Amino acid sequence: MQKFKQEDQSALDSDVVGINNAYELVFQALDNLTCEIRENQMDPVGPSVVERVAKLLRLNPSEQQKQEAEEILDLPLPSHKDEVLELCVNLIMKNGKKDQARKFVNRALYLIYLKTRSNPVDILKSALDTAAPLVITKTVKTGFAKNFIVPVPLTSRQRNRMAFLWILDSSDSRASNDFSVRLAEEILNVSEGNSRIMEKKALSHKLAIANRSYLRI
């Protein structure tokens, strides 16, 4: 450590000098913290030290980042649980690993936010509403004559479930090896109306219309 402090830094690059100064501040803070703990006089790190370290490490936020931070200060905190998000997490979950599934969803939502700078949960819900069919068809077995197909309307939860399963299936065909990246790309694609899921939805509606004569009211 003493050798590092006595090193001649005049011939070093400016970036290296800045990093060395930052490390020196960190080591100094650790020494001070050690002494304060031993003497039972520990105080929180002052804002001036934080500003100096941030400046040395070039962590100063841009004007756009400052403006975005001010815009979200007064926004209410989201609820701890959202029915749609919980449904998506449960559909992704395998072998009871719910925390891992939640990390996949959270990372996908964060990627959506980085791409759009908008509320990612609203974009997800909009994509589900866009992809979800209003009605599906089921085959009814008569037992004595030929079977027939009956249109069946879906509840809101059933629509979201089917739409997200379609999104998961479609995301598997994307090139990225990262599951969250594929999921985020497909959600954005659906929200823009460019996914092949729209053809699947239209085909489901056409089949229901073609068999509407068997609909029971």
C-alpha positions in Angstrom: 0.0 0.0 0.0 2.8 2.4 0.9 4.5 1.6 -2.4 1.3 2.4 -4.3 1.0 5.8 -2.5 4.7 6.7 -3.3 4.4 5.8 -7.0 5.2 8.6 -9.5 1.9 9.1 -11.4 3.1 12.0 -13.6 3.8 9.6 -16.5 0.5 7.8 -16.2 -2.6 8.3 -18.4 -5.2 10.7 -16.9 -7.8 7.9 -16.7 -5.4 5.7 -14.7 -4.6 8.7 -12.4 -8.3 9.2 -11.8 -8.8 5.6 -10.9 -5.8 5.6 -8.6 -7.2 8.7 -6.8 -10.5 7.0 -6.4 -8.9 3.9 -4.9 -6.9 6.2 -2.6 -10.1 7.8 -1.4 -11.6 4.4 -0.8 -8.6 3.2 1.2 -8.6 6.4 3.2 -12.3 6.0 3.9 -11.7 2.4 5.1 -8.9 3.5 7.4 -11.1 6.2 8.9 -13.9 3.8 9.3 -11.7 1.3 11.0 -10.5 3.9 13.5 -14.1 5.2 14.1 -15.3 1.7 14.8 -12.5 1.0 17.2 -13.2 4.3 19.0 -17.0 3.9 18.8 -17.3 7.2 17.0 -18.6 6.1 13.6 -20.4 8.7 11.5 -22.1 8.3 8.2 -20.1 9.3 5.1 -20.7 12.9 4.3 -22.2 14.0 0.9 -19.0 15.8 0.0 -17.1 12.5 0.0 -19.8 10.9 -2.1 -19.6 13.8 -4.6 -15.8 13.6 -4.9 -15.9 9.8 -5.5 -18.6 10.2 -8.1 -16.7 12.9 -9.9 -13.5 10.9 -9.9 -15.3 7.9 -11.3 -17.3 10.0 -13.8 -20.6 8.9 -12.3 -22.3 12.3 -12.7 -25.8 11.9 -14.1 -26.7 13.6 -17.4 -29.4 16.2 -17.7 -31.8 13.7 -19.2 -31.2 11.3 -16.2 -31.8 14.2 -13.7 -35.0 15.1 -15.5 -36.2 11.5 -15.5 -35.4 11.2 -11.8 -37.4 14.3 -11.0 -40.4 13.0 -12.9 -40.7 9.8 -11.0 -40.2 11.3 -7.5 -43.9 12.1 -7.0 -45.1 8.9 -8.6 -46.8 6.4 -6.2 -45.0 3.2 -5.4 -46.3 0.2 -7.3 -48.3 -2.4 -5.4 -46.3 -5.3 -4.1 -48.3 -7.8 -6.1 -50.0 -7.5 -9.5 -52.3 -10.2 -10.7 -51.0 -10.0 -14.3 -47.4 -10.1 -13.2 -48.0 -13.0 -10.8 -49.8 -14.9 -13.6 -46.8 -14.4 -15.9 -44.4 -15.5 -13.2 -46.4 -18.6 -12.5 -46.5 -19.5 -16.2 -42.7 -19.2 -16.4 -41.9 -21.0 -13.2 -40.4 -24.5 -13.4 -39.8 -26.9 -10.6 -41.1 -24.5 -8.0 -38.4 -21.9 -8.6 -40.6 -18.8 -8.4 -37.9 -16.4 -7.4 -35.9 -17.3 -10.6 -39.1 -16.8 -12.7 -39.7 -13.4 -11.1 -36.1 -12.4 -11.9 -36.7 -13.3 -15.6 -39.9 -11.2 -15.7 -38.3 -8.2 -13.8 -35.3 -8.2 -16.1 -37.5 -8.3 -19.2 -39.6 -5.4 -17.9 -36.4 -3.5 -17.2 -35.2 -4.1 -20.8 -38.5 -2.8 -22.0 -38.2 0.3 -19.9 -34.7 0.9 -21.3 -36.0 0.6 -24.8 -39.2 2.7 -24.5 -38.6 4.9 -21.4 -42.3 4.1 -20.5 -44.0 2.1 -17.8 -43.1 -1.6 -18.8 -46.0 -3.1 -16.9 -48.5 -1.0 -18.9 -46.7 -2.2 -22.1 -46.9 -5.8 -21.0 -50.6 -5.5 -20.2 -51.2 -3.8 -23.6 -49.4 -6.6 -25.4 -51.4 -9.2 -23.6 -54.6 -7.4 -24.5 -53.5 -7.1 -28.1 -52.5 -10.8 -28.4 -55.3 -12.4 -26.4 -58.2 -13.9 -28.3 -61.8 -13.1 -27.2 -63.0 -16.6 -27.9 -61.7 -20.1 -28.6 -63.2 -23.3 -29.9 -63.7 -26.6 -28.1 -64.6 -30.0 -29.6 -67.8 -31.5 -28.0 -68.1 -35.3 -28.2 -71.7 -36.4 -28.6 -71.1 -40.1 -28.1 -73.6 -41.2 -30.8 -72.9 -38.9 -33.7 -70.0 -36.9 -35.2 -68.3 -34.4 -32.9 -68.9 -30.7 -33.4 -66.9 -27.6 -32.5 -68.3 -25.0 -30.2 -67.1 -21.4 -29.7 -66.3 -20.6 -26.0 -65.8 -17.1 -24.7 -62.8 -16.4 -22.4 -62.6 -14.6 -19.1 -60.0 -11.8 -18.6 -57.6 -14.2 -16.8 -58.0 -16.9 -19.4 -57.3 -14.4 -22.2 -54.1 -13.2 -20.4 -53.0 -16.7 -19.8 -53.4 -17.8 -23.4 -51.8 -14.6 -24.7 -48.7 -15.0 -22.5 -48.3 -18.6 -23.4 -48.4 -17.6 -27.1 -45.8 -14.9 -26.4 -43.5 -17.5 -24.6 -43.9 -19.9 -27.5 -43.1 -17.2 -30.1 -40.1 -15.9 -28.1 -38.4 -19.3 -28.3 -37.8 -18.7 -32.0 -35.8 -15.5 -31.4 -32.0 -15.5 -31.8 -30.8 -14.4 -28.4 -29.6 -17.0 -25.9 -31.0 -14.9 -23.0 -34.5 -15.8 -22.0 -35.3 -12.3 -20.7 -34.1 -10.6 -23.8 -36.2 -12.9 -26.0 -39.2 -12.2 -23.8 -38.8 -8.5 -23.9 -38.3 -8.4 -27.7 -41.5 -10.4 -28.2 -43.5 -8.3 -25.9 -42.4 -5.1 -27.7 -43.1 -6.8 -31.0 -46.6 -7.7 -30.0 -47.3 -4.3 -28.6 -46.4 -2.8 -32.0 -48.6 -5.3 -33.8 -45.8 -7.0 -35.7 -45.9 -10.5 -34.2 -47.0 -13.6 -35.9 -49.2 -14.1 -32.9 -51.7 -11.8 -34.5 -52.2 -14.3 -37.3 -52.9 -17.0 -34.7 -55.4 -14.8 -33.0 -57.2 -14.0 -36.3 -57.3 -17.8 -37.1 -58.8 -18.6 -33.7 -61.6 -16.0 -34.3 -62.2 -17.2 -37.9 -62.7 -20.8 -36.6 -65.1 -19.5 -33.9 -67.1 -17.6 -36.5 -67.3 -20.5 -38.9 -68.8 -22.7 -36.1 -71.0 -20.0 -34.5 -74.1 -22.1 -35.4 -73.2 -24.4 -32.6 -72.9 -21.6 -30.0 -75.2 -22.2 -27.0 -76.7 -19.0 -25.6 
